């Protein structure tokens, strides 16, 4: 068994699904750089499908596991679970990088997190086509449950509100939030910065803090509260 064949087997074992149509898995693991060189289909269409399927499956899982959570808590938790860093971590745990088919320009060094995250979404899209919704949900539950056990819904917005707001914009197909400094006051040793955040084409909220970063985080936190209301 070749190294890549072994990686494919470990990937299937990690997903808890053996592909009846292995060509779907092969396509899901074919980065566009490799597809362009070979003039064959890439993973991009499967990635599109997998992104939507993953969001749906995670939403259903959260709804079942957290019966008392608010809509805002569920939304933030879903964003935390499907963000690039989380998906790249899951891909690494599955050993997905060893199964990837990359173009010559990407073969040197480790695959970037964005490539790993996109590839995992494509694999889940392929799994949906191969095994249907039941198999897809089982695989997502298997992958996500360990992460879910570490999440505290009440703390998600407090920990990284800018990232959470950005993820919401991406999932809704909106431009990324824009932060603008609107005021600076106080002496140099006690400076206070005021920022506003634009989300979906409108000013959503303002925040202030002793640094630009803190003010932006506070604006994002207030913005998330506004979206929940």
Backbone as CSV, one residue per row, in Angstrom:
resi,resn,N_x,N_y,N_z,CA_x,CA_y,CA_z,C_x,C_y,C_z
1,UNK,0.847,-1.194,0.000,0.000,0.000,0.000,0.882,1.244,0.000
2,UNK,0.622,2.181,-0.922,1.412,3.397,-0.998,1.078,4.307,0.178
3,UNK,1.985,5.303,0.365,1.745,6.249,1.443,0.433,6.989,1.292
4,UNK,0.099,7.368,0.054,-1.151,8.100,-0.142,-2.353,7.190,0.052
5,UNK,-2.266,5.951,-0.390,-3.373,5.016,-0.177,-3.615,4.800,1.310
6,UNK,-2.537,4.726,2.066,-2.679,4.607,3.512,-3.336,5.831,4.109
7,UNK,-2.969,7.021,3.583,-3.569,8.264,4.066,-5.056,8.310,3.749
8,UNK,-5.435,7.816,2.567,-6.856,7.766,2.204,-7.621,6.836,3.140
9,UNK,-7.018,5.699,3.457,-7.664,4.764,4.374,-7.839,5.351,5.758
10,UNK,-6.814,6.052,6.237,-6.912,6.681,7.558,-7.945,7.794,7.555
11,UNK,-8.044,8.508,6.442,-9.042,9.566,6.329,-10.446,8.987,6.400
12,UNK,-10.691,7.920,5.666,-12.004,7.276,5.709,-12.309,6.754,7.114
13,UNK,-11.308,6.193,7.764,-11.514,5.689,9.126,-11.854,6.828,10.080
14,UNK,-11.170,7.957,9.916,-11.449,9.106,10.768,-12.839,9.667,10.563
15,UNK,-13.318,9.592,9.330,-14.667,10.061,9.010,-15.729,9.048,9.412
16,UNK,-15.313,7.789,9.578,-16.285,6.733,9.851,-17.112,6.388,8.632
17,UNK,-16.531,6.554,7.445,-17.270,6.308,6.200,-16.315,5.781,5.139
18,UNK,-16.650,4.663,4.543,-15.885,4.123,3.413,-16.623,4.478,2.129
19,UNK,-15.947,5.154,1.234,-16.586,5.661,0.020,-16.905,4.528,-0.951
20,UNK,-18.176,4.468,-1.351,-18.584,3.535,-2.403,-18.147,4.053,-3.765
21,UNK,-17.992,5.378,-3.864,-17.534,6.022,-5.105,-16.246,6.773,-4.788
22,UNK,-15.129,6.073,-4.762,-13.871,6.700,-4.350,-13.445,7.853,-5.244
23,UNK,-13.985,7.896,-6.458,-13.632,9.018,-7.334,-14.111,10.352,-6.760
24,UNK,-15.187,10.324,-5.971,-15.656,11.551,-5.320,-14.634,12.037,-4.296
25,UNK,-14.100,11.119,-3.516,-13.074,11.491,-2.540,-11.824,11.996,-3.243
26,UNK,-11.445,11.352,-4.333,-10.270,11.800,-5.089,-10.456,13.231,-5.585
27,UNK,-11.644,13.533,-6.102,-11.889,14.891,-6.588,-11.869,15.893,-5.440
28,UNK,-12.431,15.501,-4.303,-12.468,16.401,-3.150,-11.072,16.768,-2.669
29,UNK,-10.121,15.892,-2.879,-8.754,16.110,-2.410,-7.855,16.728,-3.476
30,UNK,-8.434,17.057,-4.621,-7.659,17.610,-5.736,-7.755,19.132,-5.726
31,UNK,-6.710,19.768,-5.260,-6.667,21.230,-5.228,-6.697,21.789,-6.647
32,UNK,-7.230,22.991,-6.770,-7.366,23.574,-8.114,-6.024,23.709,-8.824
33,UNK,-4.933,23.851,-8.063,-3.618,23.958,-8.697,-3.252,22.662,-9.419
34,UNK,-3.579,21.526,-8.828,-3.325,20.235,-9.473,-4.302,19.995,-10.612
35,UNK,-5.554,20.379,-10.410,-6.565,20.187,-11.452,-6.224,20.991,-12.699
36,UNK,-5.708,22.202,-12.496,-5.337,23.047,-13.637,-4.208,22.403,-14.433
37,UNK,-3.233,21.849,-13.746,-2.107,21.212,-14.432,-2.552,19.984,-15.228
38,UNK,-3.544,19.261,-14.683,-3.988,18.024,-15.330,-5.221,18.215,-16.210
39,UNK,-5.805,19.439,-16.139,-7.012,19.755,-16.913,-8.157,18.785,-16.588
40,UNK,-8.384,18.597,-15.291,-9.485,17.762,-14.806,-10.201,18.517,-13.691
41,UNK,-11.416,18.077,-13.294,-12.185,18.826,-12.290,-11.461,18.928,-10.943
42,UNK,-11.607,20.089,-10.316,-11.006,20.329,-9.006,-12.037,20.082,-7.902
43,UNK,-11.634,20.398,-6.697,-12.486,20.195,-5.521,-13.479,21.326,-5.292
44,UNK,-13.439,22.380,-6.103,-14.154,23.604,-5.745,-15.671,23.430,-5.670
45,UNK,-16.266,22.697,-6.581,-17.719,22.505,-6.518,-18.105,21.689,-5.279
46,UNK,-17.313,20.688,-4.960,-17.582,19.898,-3.760,-17.374,20.732,-2.500
47,UNK,-16.416,21.638,-2.544,-16.197,22.543,-1.415,-17.423,23.418,-1.183
48,UNK,-18.010,23.921,-2.258,-19.231,24.728,-2.160,-20.343,23.939,-1.472
49,UNK,-20.522,22.698,-1.901,-21.561,21.851,-1.310,-21.239,21.525,0.144
50,UNK,-19.998,21.188,0.410,-19.605,20.816,1.761,-19.714,21.950,2.750
51,UNK,-19.419,23.160,2.317,-19.540,24.329,3.190,-20.974,24.474,3.690
52,UNK,-21.933,24.387,2.769,-23.343,24.517,3.143,-23.801,23.335,3.991
53,UNK,-23.375,22.129,3.620,-23.787,20.934,4.360,-23.222,20.943,5.775
54,UNK,-21.975,21.363,5.917,-21.357,21.426,7.237,-22.091,22.412,8.133
55,UNK,-22.396,23.586,7.598,-23.114,24.586,8.388,-24.456,24.047,8.865
56,UNK,-25.169,23.363,7.975,-26.468,22.775,8.320,-26.306,21.709,9.402
57,UNK,-25.338,20.820,9.231,-25.154,19.721,10.180,-24.725,20.228,11.552
58,UNK,-23.842,21.228,11.575,-23.404,21.791,12.854,-24.559,22.504,13.545
59,UNK,-25.379,23.221,12.766,-26.542,23.892,13.350,-27.485,22.881,13.994
60,UNK,-27.737,21.780,13.306,-28.626,20.750,13.851,-28.028,20.120,15.107
61,UNK,-26.720,19.897,15.101,-26.055,19.314,16.262,-26.149,20.247,17.466
62,UNK,-25.868,21.523,17.253,-25.942,22.495,18.343,-27.363,22.621,18.877
63,UNK,-28.328,22.639,17.977,-29.728,22.757,18.379,-30.115,21.598,19.301
64,UNK,-29.623,20.401,18.983,-29.952,19.225,19.792,-29.167,19.186,21.102
65,UNK,-27.887,19.573,21.049,-27.032,19.448,22.235,-27.247,20.578,23.247
66,UNK,-27.618,21.759,22.769,-27.783,22.921,23.645,-29.234,23.400,23.610
67,UNK,-30.150,22.687,24.231,-31.573,23.026,24.131,-31.940,24.362,24.761
68,UNK,-31.109,24.866,25.665,-31.440,26.118,26.349,-30.660,27.316,25.821
69,UNK,-29.816,27.113,24.812,-28.992,28.205,24.290,-29.825,29.161,23.448
70,UNK,-29.460,30.440,23.505,-30.146,31.448,22.692,-29.701,31.345,21.240
71,UNK,-30.433,32.024,20.367,-30.047,32.054,18.955,-28.645,32.628,18.793
72,UNK,-28.352,33.681,19.564,-27.028,34.283,19.471,-25.926,33.331,19.885
73,UNK,-26.156,32.587,20.974,-25.166,31.604,21.418,-24.948,30.531,20.358
74,UNK,-26.043,30.060,19.767,-25.940,29.030,18.736,-25.184,29.549,17.519
75,UNK,-25.480,30.782,17.131,-24.824,31.373,15.961,-23.326,31.517,16.197
76,UNK,-22.951,32.006,17.380,-21.528,32.181,17.682,-20.815,30.834,17.778
77,UNK,-21.491,29.855,18.366,-20.870,28.536,18.481,-20.657,27.910,17.109
78,UNK,-21.651,28.043,16.246,-21.485,27.501,14.892,-20.317,28.184,14.183
79,UNK,-20.240,29.509,14.309,-19.143,30.236,13.671,-17.790,29.766,14.201
80,UNK,-17.708,29.510,15.514,-16.452,29.050,16.106,-16.072,27.664,15.597
81,UNK,-17.064,26.811,15.389,-16.794,25.434,14.983,-16.428,25.310,13.511
82,UNK,-16.955,26.206,12.670,-16.712,26.071,11.231,-15.714,27.095,10.703
83,UNK,-15.099,27.873,11.589,-14.107,28.836,11.109,-12.863,28.099,10.607
84,UNK,-12.085,28.831,9.840,-10.931,28.221,9.167,-10.001,27.496,10.128
85,UNK,-9.672,28.127,11.247,-8.726,27.519,12.179,-9.249,26.196,12.731
86,UNK,-10.546,26.142,13.032,-11.134,24.909,13.568,-11.107,23.800,12.527
87,UNK,-11.491,24.139,11.298,-11.523,23.129,10.238,-10.118,22.647,9.892
88,UNK,-9.162,23.568,9.875,-7.781,23.165,9.594,-7.272,22.214,10.676
89,UNK,-7.640,22.483,11.931,-7.253,21.590,13.017,-7.854,20.202,12.866
90,UNK,-9.128,20.151,12.463,-9.772,18.859,12.228,-9.101,18.122,11.074
91,UNK,-8.763,18.870,10.020,-8.092,18.260,8.870,-6.743,17.668,9.274
92,UNK,-6.021,18.376,10.121,-4.732,17.860,10.591,-4.929,16.587,11.405
93,UNK,-5.958,16.571,12.237,-6.229,15.386,13.057,-6.545,14.168,12.188
94,UNK,-7.187,14.422,11.047,-7.525,13.343,10.120,-6.344,12.924,9.243
95,UNK,-5.258,13.686,9.291,-4.133,13.411,8.406,-4.441,13.729,6.960
96,UNK,-5.328,14.689,6.748,-5.812,14.989,5.399,-4.698,15.500,4.482
97,UNK,-3.742,16.213,5.039,-2.681,16.796,4.210,-1.942,15.736,3.407
98,UNK,-1.754,14.561,3.993,-1.015,13.496,3.309,-1.779,12.928,2.124
99,UNK,-3.087,13.184,2.072,-3.911,12.665,0.982,-4.189,13.714,-0.089
100,UNK,-3.802,14.963,0.159,-4.089,16.031,-0.795,-3.305,15.864,-2.092
101,UNK,-3.937,16.283,-3.173,-3.276,16.329,-4.476,-3.083,17.796,-4.828
102,UNK,-1.847,18.250,-4.757,-1.531,19.660,-4.933,-0.730,19.885,-6.203
103,UNK,-0.828,21.112,-6.726,-0.014,21.495,-7.865,1.431,21.698,-7.453
104,UNK,2.296,21.827,-8.439,3.732,21.903,-8.166,4.093,23.079,-7.274
105,UNK,3.354,24.176,-7.371,3.673,25.351,-6.571,3.353,25.213,-5.102
106,UNK,2.540,24.224,-4.736,2.135,24.047,-3.341,2.729,22.801,-2.694
107,UNK,3.520,22.057,-3.417,4.010,20.783,-2.874,5.111,20.952,-1.849
108,UNK,5.787,22.083,-1.867,6.871,22.302,-0.917,6.302,22.804,0.404
109,UNK,6.683,22.178,1.494,6.250,22.629,2.808,4.853,22.165,3.163
110,UNK,4.386,22.623,4.318,3.073,22.225,4.827,1.971,22.966,4.085
111,UNK,0.831,22.300,3.914,-0.321,22.943,3.282,-0.831,24.053,4.194
112,UNK,-1.140,25.233,3.650,-1.653,26.333,4.471,-2.982,25.958,5.121
113,UNK,-3.311,26.569,6.273,-4.584,26.275,6.935,-5.797,26.462,6.034
114,UNK,-5.782,27.491,5.183,-6.928,27.731,4.303,-7.131,26.570,3.337
115,UNK,-6.041,26.009,2.836,-6.136,24.868,1.917,-6.697,23.651,2.645
116,UNK,-6.243,23.419,3.867,-6.743,22.285,4.650,-8.228,22.441,4.964
117,UNK,-8.626,23.650,5.365,-10.030,23.886,5.705,-10.923,23.694,4.487
118,UNK,-10.503,24.243,3.351,-11.293,24.092,2.120,-11.386,22.624,1.706
119,UNK,-10.283,21.905,1.860,-10.275,20.493,1.474,-11.220,19.675,2.347
120,UNK,-11.268,19.980,3.638,-12.185,19.251,4.515,-13.631,19.513,4.114
121,UNK,-13.948,20.745,3.772,-15.304,21.041,3.302,-15.617,20.254,2.034
122,UNK,-14.652,20.173,1.128,-14.866,19.414,-0.107,-15.071,17.932,0.182
123,UNK,-14.306,17.392,1.113,-14.458,15.979,1.488,-15.852,15.733,2.060
124,UNK,-16.344,16.660,2.862,-17.691,16.504,3.421,-18.755,16.616,2.333
125,UNK,-18.508,17.464,1.339,-19.429,17.523,0.205,-19.449,16.213,-0.556
126,UNK,-18.274,15.617,-0.743,-18.194,14.317,-1.413,-18.887,13.235,-0.591
127,UNK,-18.717,13.300,0.719,-19.345,12.315,1.602,-20.869,12.409,1.516
128,UNK,-21.388,13.632,1.440,-22.837,13.811,1.306,-23.346,13.151,0.030
129,UNK,-22.649,13.352,-1.077,-23.066,12.739,-2.341,-22.935,11.220,-2.296
130,UNK,-21.935,10.735,-1.598,-21.673,9.298,-1.568,-22.588,8.553,-0.599
131,UNK,-22.843,9.159,0.557,-23.572,8.434,1.597,-24.876,9.043,2.051
132,UNK,-25.177,10.273,1.583,-26.424,10.916,1.981,-26.298,11.668,3.300
133,UNK,-27.416,12.277,3.705,-27.416,13.146,4.877,-27.092,12.395,6.162
134,UNK,-27.578,11.163,6.293,-27.320,10.429,7.534,-25.825,10.218,7.729
135,UNK,-25.137,9.820,6.686,-23.688,9.610,6.783,-22.953,10.919,7.037
136,UNK,-23.411,11.983,6.389,-22.788,13.286,6.577,-22.935,13.748,8.018
137,UNK,-24.141,13.650,8.558,-24.359,14.085,9.939,-23.544,13.243,10.923
138,UNK,-23.459,11.943,10.666,-22.673,11.078,11.553,-21.200,11.479,11.544
139,UNK,-20.668,11.786,10.371,-19.264,12.190,10.269,-19.026,13.523,10.961
140,UNK,-19.925,14.478,10.752,-19.778,15.793,11.382,-19.859,15.661,12.901
141,UNK,-20.809,14.874,13.384,-20.907,14.668,14.830,-19.623,14.057,15.385
142,UNK,-19.087,13.114,14.655,-17.847,12.441,15.073,-16.691,13.435,15.149
143,UNK,-16.609,14.336,14.177,-15.514,15.296,14.121,-15.674,16.429,15.121
144,UNK,-16.892,16.940,15.230,-17.128,18.187,15.950,-17.367,17.982,17.443
145,UNK,-17.871,16.833,17.829,-18.230,16.626,19.240,-17.091,16.920,20.211
146,UNK,-15.834,16.508,19.930,-14.755,16.859,20.868,-14.555,18.369,21.004
147,UNK,-14.732,19.115,19.915,-14.623,20.570,19.989,-15.787,21.157,20.762
148,UNK,-16.958,20.618,20.521,-18.166,21.131,21.165,-18.064,21.026,22.677
149,UNK,-17.428,19.971,23.149,-17.310,19.763,24.594,-16.470,20.842,25.264
150,UNK,-15.645,21.553,24.490,-14.772,22.581,25.067,-15.372,23.975,24.980
151,UNK,-16.504,24.130,24.311,-17.080,25.452,24.101,-17.972,25.859,25.264
152,UNK,-17.839,27.111,25.662,-18.745,27.718,26.635,-19.519,28.798,25.896
153,UNK,-20.800,28.589,25.615,-21.545,29.550,24.797,-21.565,30.954,25.367
154,UNK,-21.533,31.082,26.678,-21.599,32.410,27.285,-20.307,33.194,27.099
155,UNK,-19.199,32.491,26.822,-17.902,33.147,26.716,-17.459,33.425,25.289
156,UNK,-18.132,32.827,24.319,-17.656,32.918,22.939,-17.542,34.353,22.446
157,UNK,-18.591,35.132,22.656,-18.578,36.512,22.161,-17.565,37.361,22.903
158,UNK,-17.316,37.040,24.174,-16.387,37.831,24.969,-14.940,37.561,24.584
159,UNK,-14.663,36.346,24.170,-13.285,35.966,23.902,-12.737,36.601,22.625
160,UNK,-13.484,36.581,21.559,-12.984,37.086,20.281,-14.137,37.609,19.447
161,UNK,-14.742,38.722,19.866,-15.912,39.221,19.138,-15.618,39.638,17.701
162,UNK,-14.406,40.147,17.423,-14.103,40.540,16.043,-14.117,39.333,15.116
163,UNK,-13.516,38.239,15.552,-13.505,37.030,14.726,-14.909,36.483,14.535
164,UNK,-15.696,36.513,15.615,-17.063,36.007,15.526,-17.880,36.831,14.547
165,UNK,-17.750,38.156,14.613,-18.501,39.021,13.703,-18.042,38.814,12.263
166,UNK,-16.752,38.626,12.065,-16.231,38.381,10.718,-16.764,37.076,10.153
167,UNK,-16.806,36.034,10.986,-17.335,34.749,10.530,-18.806,34.868,10.136
168,UNK,-19.570,35.628,10.901,-20.986,35.816,10.566,-21.130,36.489,9.206
169,UNK,-20.292,37.496,8.954,-20.349,38.188,7.667,-20.026,37.231,6.526
170,UNK,-18.998,36.416,6.701,-18.605,35.476,5.653,-19.694,34.453,5.387
171,UNK,-20.293,33.938,6.441,-21.327,32.928,6.267,-22.583,33.504,5.627
172,UNK,-22.828,34.797,5.814,-24.001,35.438,5.218,-23.702,36.042,3.851
173,UNK,-22.473,35.862,3.374,-22.100,36.399,2.072,-21.974,37.907,2.042
174,UNK,-21.684,38.513,3.197,-21.564,39.966,3.291,-20.095,40.380,3.269
175,UNK,-19.823,41.655,2.934,-18.443,42.140,3.034,-17.950,42.023,4.474
176,UNK,-16.656,41.935,4.643,-16.098,41.865,5.989,-16.400,43.143,6.756
177,UNK,-16.589,43.055,8.068,-16.838,44.262,8.865,-15.711,45.276,8.691
178,UNK,-16.084,46.544,8.709,-15.117,47.634,8.561,-15.110,48.437,9.861
179,UNK,-13.921,48.677,10.404,-13.778,49.430,11.653,-13.179,50.800,11.339
180,UNK,-13.809,51.838,11.860,-13.343,53.212,11.610,-13.163,53.944,12.935
181,UNK,-12.036,54.614,13.054,-11.805,55.447,14.235,-12.617,56.728,14.098
182,UNK,-13.442,57.024,15.084,-14.311,58.203,15.006,-13.941,59.257,16.039
183,UNK,-13.161,58.872,17.032,-12.813,59.843,18.074,-11.625,59.338,18.878
184,UNK,-10.790,60.286,19.299,-9.720,60.009,20.254,-9.750,61.117,21.291
185,UNK,-9.757,60.736,22.555,-9.831,61.765,23.593,-8.930,61.396,24.776
186,UNK,-8.690,62.387,25.624,-7.872,62.174,26.812,-6.409,62.467,26.561
187,UNK,-5.645,62.657,27.633,-4.205,62.918,27.512,-3.467,61.684,26.999
188,UNK,-2.236,61.883,26.605,-1.470,60.807,25.978,-1.339,59.586,26.878
189,UNK,-1.239,59.794,28.180,-1.041,58.665,29.085,-2.359,57.994,29.478
190,UNK,-3.479,58.599,29.073,-4.795,57.998,29.357,-5.693,58.130,28.131
191,UNK,-5.159,57.779,26.983,-5.877,57.933,25.719,-7.062,56.971,25.658
192,UNK,-8.165,57.465,25.101,-9.354,56.643,24.869,-9.678,56.707,23.382
193,UNK,-9.788,55.552,22.764,-10.115,55.461,21.341,-11.568,55.026,21.186
194,UNK,-12.225,55.607,20.185,-13.613,55.248,19.884,-13.675,54.781,18.432
195,UNK,-14.228,53.588,18.233,-14.367,53.013,16.891,-15.821,52.643,16.638
196,UNK,-16.207,52.726,15.369,-17.499,52.193,14.950,-17.248,51.045,13.982
197,UNK,-18.201,50.116,13.937,-18.079,48.976,13.039,-19.236,48.999,12.057
198,UNK,-18.891,48.858,10.775,-19.900,48.779,9.716,-20.072,47.316,9.329
199,UNK,-21.311,46.870,9.295,-21.624,45.472,9.011,-22.817,45.435,8.071
200,UNK,-22.644,44.779,6.940,-23.752,44.685,5.995,-24.166,46.026,5.418
201,UNK,-23.211,46.950,5.293,-23.503,48.238,4.685,-24.069,49.280,5.622
202,UNK,-24.128,48.987,6.931,-24.645,49.981,7.877,-23.770,49.998,9.126
203,UNK,-23.740,51.149,9.784,-23.012,51.247,11.045,-23.791,50.479,12.099
204,UNK,-23.149,49.482,12.667,-23.832,48.573,13.580,-23.688,48.995,15.034
205,UNK,-22.496,49.452,15.420,-22.273,49.771,16.829,-20.982,50.561,16.984
206,UNK,-20.793,51.093,18.192,-19.560,51.772,18.562,-18.969,51.122,19.799
207,UNK,-17.666,51.307,19.958,-16.995,50.816,21.156,-15.802,51.684,21.468
208,UNK,-15.393,51.703,22.721,-14.229,52.490,23.108,-13.325,51.682,24.018
209,UNK,-12.043,52.086,24.049,-11.088,51.373,24.874,-9.763,52.099,24.921
210,UNK,-8.842,51.622,25.751,-7.550,52.286,25.925,-6.574,52.055,24.771
211,UNK,-6.943,51.207,23.830,-6.129,50.980,22.636,-7.063,50.822,21.444
212,UNK,-6.498,50.923,20.259,-7.321,50.758,19.061,-7.911,49.354,19.000
213,UNK,-7.102,48.364,19.335,-7.593,46.988,19.302,-8.730,46.781,20.292
214,UNK,-8.565,47.303,21.504,-9.609,47.139,22.515,-10.897,47.832,22.091
215,UNK,-10.776,49.002,21.468,-11.967,49.720,21.012,-12.677,48.957,19.900
216,UNK,-11.911,48.370,18.997,-12.516,47.583,17.921,-13.214,46.340,18.473
217,UNK,-12.585,45.680,19.441,-13.209,44.508,20.055,-14.517,44.898,20.748
218,UNK,-14.507,46.035,21.418,-15.717,46.477,22.108,-16.814,46.821,21.107
219,UNK,-16.437,47.435,19.983,-17.426,47.729,18.940,-18.017,46.436,18.391
220,UNK,-17.166,45.436,18.170,-17.655,44.145,17.674,-18.573,43.487,18.694
221,UNK,-18.207,43.572,19.981,-19.037,42.974,21.033,-20.424,43.621,21.052
222,UNK,-20.454,44.957,20.988,-21.746,45.654,20.957,-22.513,45.312,19.682
223,UNK,-21.773,45.126,18.584,-22.430,44.761,17.337,-23.113,43.410,17.423
224,UNK,-22.444,42.443,18.040,-23.046,41.122,18.219,-24.291,41.204,19.091
225,UNK,-24.239,42.035,20.120,-25.413,42.214,20.980,-26.568,42.823,20.196
226,UNK,-26.247,43.753,19.291,-27.292,44.370,18.465,-27.932,43.341,17.542
227,UNK,-27.111,42.475,16.950,-27.641,41.453,16.048,-28.512,40.444,16.788
228,UNK,-28.215,40.214,18.058,-29.016,39.278,18.856,-30.373,39.856,19.225
229,UNK,-30.427,41.172,19.371,-31.643,41.816,19.905,-32.845,41.605,18.984
